[in-house]
Amino acid sequence: QVQLEESGGRFVQTGDSLRVSCAASGGTTNNYNMAWFRRTPMKEREFIAAKPWVDDDLTDYADSLKGRFTISRDSARNTMYLEIHFLKPEDTAMYYCAARTLGGSFSIRNPREYDIWGPGTQVTVSS
């Protein structure tokens, strides 16, 4: 059974940049669709970005977050990354990575479509 673990979250200042990671263990995620979400006091699971295929350039970003977030995957390291630039206080959240092991078509931005989740990593942005 594949397990995911996020890391890299920390306390940062407004305007800083940060990279959070999602390392997989127990198997490869190279055949899984993967995405990043975050949980804030206002939103339970907000979609951030998805990179469905590890060796494909296809990506999807939430419209409101496009431009400051960059998702990437490293097949050799079995790891996914999320770079965040120009951090704002409203980016304060628990950040989660998720994987979908099932095949077929699905709604890439819907958290319910993903069946493996990491425990999350906290990012706090001071004002």
C-alpha positions as CSV (number, residue, x, y, z in Angstrom):
1,Q,0.0,0.0,0.0
2,V,1.4,3.3,-1.1
3,Q,1.7,6.0,1.6
4,L,2.3,9.7,1.2
5,E,4.1,12.1,3.5
6,E,4.3,15.8,3.0
7,S,7.2,17.9,4.3
8,G,8.7,21.3,4.1
9,G,5.9,23.3,5.7
10,R,7.1,26.0,8.1
11,F,6.6,29.5,9.4
12,V,7.5,32.1,6.7
13,Q,7.2,35.8,6.0
14,T,4.9,37.5,3.5
15,G,6.6,37.6,0.1
16,D,8.8,34.5,0.8
17,S,9.0,31.4,-1.4
18,L,8.7,27.9,-0.2
19,R,8.8,24.4,-1.6
20,V,6.8,21.6,0.0
21,S,7.4,17.9,-0.9
22,C,5.3,14.8,-1.0
23,A,7.3,11.6,-0.8
24,A,5.7,8.3,-1.5
25,S,6.7,5.0,0.1
26,G,5.5,1.4,-0.2
27,G,5.3,1.6,-4.0
28,T,5.6,3.8,-7.0
29,T,3.2,6.6,-7.7
30,N,4.3,6.9,-11.3
31,N,1.0,5.4,-12.6
32,Y,-1.2,7.5,-10.3
33,N,-2.8,10.8,-10.8
34,M,-1.6,13.3,-8.2
35,A,-2.6,16.7,-6.9
36,W,-2.1,19.2,-4.1
37,F,-4.9,20.5,-1.9
38,R,-5.0,22.7,1.2
39,R,-7.3,23.2,4.2
40,T,-8.0,26.6,5.6
41,P,-10.5,27.8,8.2
42,M,-12.7,28.8,5.2
43,K,-12.3,25.8,2.9
44,E,-12.1,22.2,3.8
45,R,-10.2,20.9,0.8
46,E,-9.2,23.6,-1.7
47,F,-7.8,22.4,-4.9
48,I,-4.4,23.9,-5.7
49,A,-2.8,22.0,-8.6
50,A,-2.6,18.7,-10.3
51,K,-0.1,16.9,-12.5
52,P,-1.9,13.7,-13.5
53,W,1.0,12.0,-15.2
54,V,4.6,11.9,-14.0
55,D,6.2,12.1,-17.4
56,D,3.7,14.4,-19.1
57,D,3.7,18.2,-19.1
58,L,-0.1,18.4,-18.5
59,T,-0.8,20.4,-15.4
60,D,-3.9,22.1,-13.9
61,Y,-4.0,25.0,-11.5
62,A,-6.8,26.7,-9.5
63,D,-7.6,29.9,-11.4
64,S,-7.2,32.0,-8.3
65,L,-3.7,30.6,-7.5
66,K,-2.3,30.3,-11.0
67,G,1.0,32.1,-11.4
68,R,2.3,31.7,-7.9
69,F,2.2,27.9,-7.6
70,T,4.2,25.4,-9.5
71,I,3.7,21.6,-9.3
72,S,6.2,19.1,-10.4
73,R,6.9,15.4,-10.1
74,D,10.1,13.4,-10.0
75,S,9.7,9.8,-11.0
76,A,13.1,8.8,-9.9
77,R,12.6,10.1,-6.4
78,N,8.9,9.1,-6.3
79,T,8.2,12.6,-5.0
80,M,5.9,15.4,-5.9
81,Y,6.7,19.1,-5.2
82,L,4.8,22.3,-4.9
83,E,6.6,25.6,-5.1
84,I,4.9,28.6,-3.7
85,H,6.1,32.2,-4.5
86,F,5.1,35.6,-3.1
87,L,3.5,33.9,-0.1
88,K,0.5,35.8,1.4
89,P,-1.1,35.4,4.9
90,E,-4.1,33.8,3.2
91,D,-1.9,31.0,2.0
92,T,-1.7,29.9,5.6
93,A,-3.1,26.4,5.5
94,M,-2.4,22.7,6.0
95,Y,-1.1,21.4,2.6
96,Y,-2.0,17.9,1.5
97,C,-0.9,15.8,-1.4
98,A,-3.2,13.2,-2.8
99,A,-3.1,10.3,-5.2
100,R,-5.8,8.6,-7.3
101,T,-5.2,4.9,-7.9
102,L,-8.3,4.2,-9.9
103,G,-8.4,4.5,-13.6
104,G,-11.0,6.0,-15.8
105,S,-12.1,9.6,-16.3
106,F,-12.6,11.8,-13.2
107,S,-12.9,15.3,-12.0
108,I,-9.3,16.4,-11.5
109,R,-10.1,19.2,-9.0
110,N,-12.5,17.2,-6.8
111,P,-10.8,15.9,-3.6
112,R,-13.3,13.0,-3.4
113,E,-11.7,11.5,-6.5
114,Y,-8.5,10.9,-4.7
115,D,-8.1,7.8,-2.4
116,I,-4.6,8.2,-0.9
117,W,-3.8,11.2,1.2
118,G,-0.8,12.3,3.3
119,P,-1.1,13.7,6.8
120,G,-0.4,17.2,5.6
121,T,2.3,19.8,6.3
122,Q,1.5,23.2,7.9
123,V,2.5,26.4,6.2
124,T,2.0,29.6,8.2
125,V,2.6,33.0,6.6
126,S,3.0,36.0,8.9
127,S,1.8,39.4,7.9
